[in-house]
């Protein structure tokens, strides 16, 4: 062990002083990076409208540019409630073609265009995204043509550019984000995807709907935030008790979603820093307090754990 002398102390001080400019430059560079915002627009699971949670959707904002993930019913209003401009939408991503995730895909873009959107929006998701886009525009052709003539708006069809994805890999990259997709398992819907957003300051993964998936674990390795769907198994029978197809529905839920225990283990295996619970099943009835969700996941994940709510920003 080196004996501390006046010379050693002076040498150490000189070394620290020499390093200070570099540390200061690094800190300034970090501070100059654009800060990303993640807002949970809707946290319910399933297509049935809920009184206490909006339908599934998230938005990531970087440099005042919005990237929307999933378009459940009412997503345009949720964006307004989040105090974001619809004109800020740069891209839309669908995780899979289930109605609680795509019901307002076209409506979001139509309502944004009727408000203040006047620039190109690229949309990404599984087939039949291109045909969905074409048919939505045809369905609303009368309104679109009327507003173009009466209000001087540009042609909406020229602003929406759909991109169908069918496999793992990088989906898009611009100055704000790099987006990577990974196939997940949500039978019988195929393909279904999770997305990873690598922003200038952190990485955010959105699971979409999935049962436990090693492909998702790989995608989420070391991520700062993982937003993952969650199902409370003890409440399942109460949730479906009044459904005439209870047996079939129960089999579907167990085969295609992730329980509280499983989601904790997934986040632990992926080594994520923060796990955000969303797409709650049940998401309305029976109503479960935050503590129930938290306590069910905590034994399986020791990192930062967040029970999601509509319009929560992280």
C-alpha positions in Angstrom: 0.0 0.0 0.0 1.4 3.4 -1.0 2.2 5.7 1.9 0.4 9.0 1.7 2.9 11.9 1.5 2.6 15.5 0.7 4.0 14.8 -2.7 1.5 12.1 -3.4 -1.4 14.3 -2.3 -0.1 17.1 -4.5 0.2 14.7 -7.4 -3.3 13.4 -7.0 -4.6 16.9 -6.8 -2.8 17.8 -10.0 -4.3 14.7 -11.8 -7.8 15.6 -10.7 -7.3 19.2 -11.9 -6.0 18.0 -15.2 -9.1 15.7 -15.6 -11.6 18.4 -14.6 -11.9 20.0 -18.1 -12.6 16.7 -19.7 -15.2 15.8 -17.0 -16.8 19.2 -17.5 -16.9 18.7 -21.3 -18.5 15.2 -20.8 -21.1 16.7 -18.4 -21.9 19.4 -20.9 -22.2 17.0 -23.7 -24.6 14.8 -21.7 -26.7 17.8 -20.7 -26.9 18.9 -24.4 -28.4 15.5 -25.5 -32.2 15.8 -26.3 -34.2 14.4 -23.4 -36.8 11.8 -24.4 -40.3 11.8 -22.9 -42.4 8.6 -22.5 -46.1 9.1 -21.9 -48.5 6.3 -21.3 -51.6 7.4 -23.3 -53.7 4.4 -22.4 -53.1 1.5 -20.1 -56.1 -0.8 -20.3 -56.0 -4.3 -21.8 -58.6 -5.6 -24.2 -61.1 -4.0 -26.6 -63.9 -3.3 -24.2 -64.0 0.4 -23.2 -63.1 0.8 -19.5 -64.3 3.6 -17.1 -60.9 4.0 -15.5 -58.3 3.4 -18.2 -58.0 4.4 -21.8 -57.2 1.9 -24.6 -53.6 0.8 -25.3 -51.3 3.5 -26.6 -47.9 5.2 -25.8 -46.0 8.1 -27.2 -42.3 8.8 -27.1 -41.3 12.5 -27.7 -37.8 13.6 -28.7 -37.1 17.2 -29.9 -40.8 18.0 -29.9 -41.3 15.1 -32.3 -43.8 12.4 -31.4 -43.6 8.7 -32.1 -46.9 6.9 -31.3 -47.0 3.2 -30.4 -50.4 1.6 -30.8 -53.7 3.4 -31.5 -56.4 2.2 -29.2 -59.8 3.9 -29.1 -59.5 7.6 -28.2 -55.8 8.0 -28.8 -56.1 11.4 -30.5 -57.8 12.9 -27.4 -55.3 11.3 -25.1 -52.5 13.0 -27.0 -54.3 16.3 -26.6 -54.8 15.6 -22.9 -51.0 15.0 -22.7 -50.6 18.6 -24.0 -48.9 17.5 -27.2 -49.7 18.8 -30.7 -51.1 16.4 -33.2 -48.9 18.0 -35.8 -45.9 16.7 -33.9 -46.6 13.2 -34.9 -43.7 11.9 -37.1 -44.4 8.1 -37.0 -46.9 5.6 -35.8 -46.1 2.0 -34.9 -48.6 -0.8 -34.5 -47.5 -3.8 -32.4 -50.2 -6.1 -33.9 -53.5 -6.2 -35.6 -55.9 -6.5 -32.6 -58.7 -3.9 -32.3 -57.6 -2.6 -28.9 -54.3 -1.6 -30.5 -55.4 -0.5 -34.0 -59.0 0.8 -33.7 -58.0 4.4 -34.1 -55.0 4.0 -36.4 -56.8 5.8 -39.2 -58.8 8.1 -37.0 -55.7 9.4 -35.3 -54.2 10.5 -38.6 -57.6 11.8 -40.0 -58.2 13.9 -36.8 -54.6 15.1 -36.7 -54.9 16.2 -40.4 -58.2 17.9 -39.6 -56.4 19.8 -36.8 -53.0 20.9 -37.8 -51.0 18.0 -39.4 -49.7 19.0 -42.8 -46.5 16.9 -43.1 -45.7 13.3 -43.9 -46.2 10.6 -41.3 -44.6 7.2 -41.7 -46.6 4.3 -40.2 -45.2 0.8 -39.4 -46.8 -2.4 -38.5 -47.7 -5.9 -39.6 -49.8 -6.6 -42.7 -52.4 -5.7 -43.8 -51.3 -2.2 -42.8 -51.1 -0.9 -46.4 -54.6 -2.2 -47.3 -56.0 -0.9 -44.0 -54.7 2.5 -44.9 -56.1 2.4 -48.4 -59.5 1.3 -47.1 -59.6 3.9 -44.3 -59.0 6.6 -46.8 -61.7 5.3 -49.1 -64.2 5.1 -46.2 -63.6 8.7 -45.4 -63.2 10.0 -48.9 -66.2 12.3 -48.8 -65.1 14.1 -45.7 -61.5 14.3 -46.9 -62.5 15.7 -50.3 -64.9 18.2 -48.6 -62.2 19.5 -46.3 -59.6 19.7 -49.0 -62.0 21.9 -51.1 -63.6 23.8 -48.3 -60.6 24.3 -46.0 -57.6 24.2 -48.4 -56.0 21.1 -46.8 -53.5 18.9 -48.6 -54.4 15.5 -49.8 -54.3 13.1 -46.8 -53.3 10.1 -48.9 -50.0 11.9 -49.7 -49.2 12.3 -46.0 -49.6 8.7 -44.8 -46.8 6.4 -45.9 -47.4 2.8 -44.6 -44.5 0.3 -44.2 -45.4 -3.3 -43.5 -43.0 -5.3 -41.3 -42.8 -9.1 -41.1 -39.5 -9.9 -39.4 -37.0 -8.8 -36.7 -34.7 -5.9 -37.4 -34.3 -2.2 -37.6 -37.5 -0.5 -38.6 -36.4 3.1 -39.0 -33.8 5.6 -37.8 -33.7 9.4 -37.9 -31.9 12.1 -35.9 -34.0 11.4 -32.8 -34.5 7.6 -32.5 -33.4 4.2 -33.8 -36.3 1.8 -33.8 -35.9 -2.0 -33.8 -38.6 -4.6 -33.9 -38.7 -8.1 -32.5 -41.3 -10.8 -33.2 -43.2 -11.8 -30.0 -45.8 -14.5 -29.4 -49.4 -13.5 -29.2 -51.4 -16.4 -30.7 -53.4 -16.5 -32.8 -52.3 -13.1 -34.1 -49.2 -13.3 -36.3 -47.0 -11.4 -36.7 -46.9 -9.4 -33.5 -44.0 -7.2 -32.5 -42.3 -5.5 -29.6 -40.3 -2.3 -30.4 -37.1 -0.8 -28.9 -36.5 2.9 -29.2 -32.9 3.9 -28.7 -33.1 7.7 -28.0 -30.2 10.0 -27.4 -30.5 9.7 -23.6 -31.9 6.3 -23.0 -33.6 3.1 -24.4 -37.3 2.3 -24.1 -38.9 -1.0 -25.0 -42.6 -1.5 -25.6 -43.7 -5.2 -25.3 -47.0 -5.1 -27.2 -49.2 -8.1 -26.4 -47.2 -11.2 -25.8 -46.8 -14.3 -23.7 -43.3 -14.8 -22.2 -40.9 -14.3 -25.1 -37.1 -14.9 -25.2 -37.0 -12.7 -28.3 -38.3 -9.9 -26.2 -35.8 -10.6 -23.5 -33.1 -10.3 -26.2 -34.5 -7.0 -27.5 -34.8 -5.5 -24.0 -31.3 -6.4 -22.8 -30.0 -3.6 -20.6 -32.8 -1.2 -21.6 -33.5 1.8 -19.3 -37.3 1.2 -19.5 -39.4 -1.8 -20.4 -43.2 -1.1 -20.7 -44.7 -4.6 -20.5 -48.3 -5.9 -20.6 -49.4 -7.8 -17.4 -52.2 -10.1 -16.3 -53.3 -10.8 -12.7 -53.9 -14.5 -12.7 -55.9 -14.7 -9.5 -58.5 -12.3 -10.9 -58.9 -14.0 -14.2 -61.9 -16.1 -13.3 -63.8 -13.2 -11.8 -63.0 -11.2 -15.0 -64.6 -13.7 -17.3 -67.3 -15.1 -15.1 -70.1 -13.4 -17.0 -68.8 -14.2 -20.4 -70.7 -16.9 -22.4 -67.4 -18.0 -23.9 -65.5 -18.0 -20.6 -63.7 -21.3 -21.2 -62.4 -20.3 -24.7 -61.5 -16.8 -23.5 -59.6 -18.1 -20.5 -57.6 -20.4 -22.7 -56.7 -17.5 -25.0 -55.6 -15.2 -22.2 -53.4 -17.9 -20.7 -51.8 -18.8 -24.0 -51.1 -15.2 -25.3 -50.4 -12.9 -22.3 -47.9 -12.6 -19.4 -48.7 -13.0 -15.7 -47.3 -10.8 -12.9 -44.8 -13.5 -12.0 -43.6 -14.0 -15.6 -43.2 -10.2 -16.3 -41.0 -9.8 -13.3 -38.8 -12.7 -14.3 -38.6 -11.3 -17.9 -37.5 -7.9 -16.7 -34.9 -9.5 -14.4 -33.5 -11.7 -17.1 -33.3 -8.7 -19.5 -31.5 -6.6 -16.9 -33.7 -3.6 -17.4 -33.5 -0.7 -15.0 -37.2 0.3 -14.8 -40.2 -2.0 -15.4 -43.5 -0.2 -16.2 -46.6 -2.3 -16.0 -49.3 -1.5 -18.5 -52.1 -3.1 -20.6 -53.6 -4.4 -17.4 -55.8 -7.5 -17.5 -58.1 -7.0 -15.8 -58.0 -3.3 -16.6 -61.5 -2.3 -15.4 -63.4 -5.0 -13.6 -62.5 -6.3 -11.1 -60.7 -3.1 -10.0 -57.3 -3.8 -8.5 -55.4 -1.3 -6.5 -51.8 -0.4 -7.5 -50.5 -2.3 -4.4 -52.0 -5.5 -5.7 -50.1 -5.2 -9.0 -46.9 -4.0 -7.3 -46.9 -6.7 -4.7 -47.5 -9.5 -7.3 -44.5 -8.4 -9.4 -42.0 -7.2 -6.7 -40.8 -10.7 -5.6 -39.6 -11.4 -9.1 -38.0 -8.0 -10.0 -35.8 -5.9 -7.7 -35.3 -2.9 -10.0 -37.4 0.3 -10.3 -41.0 -0.9 -10.6 -43.8 1.4 -11.8 -47.6 0.7 -11.9 -48.7 2.6 -15.0 -51.6 5.0 -15.3 -53.1 6.9 -18.2 -51.0 10.1 -19.0 -48.2 9.1 -16.7 -44.9 10.6 -18.0 -41.6 9.0 -17.4 
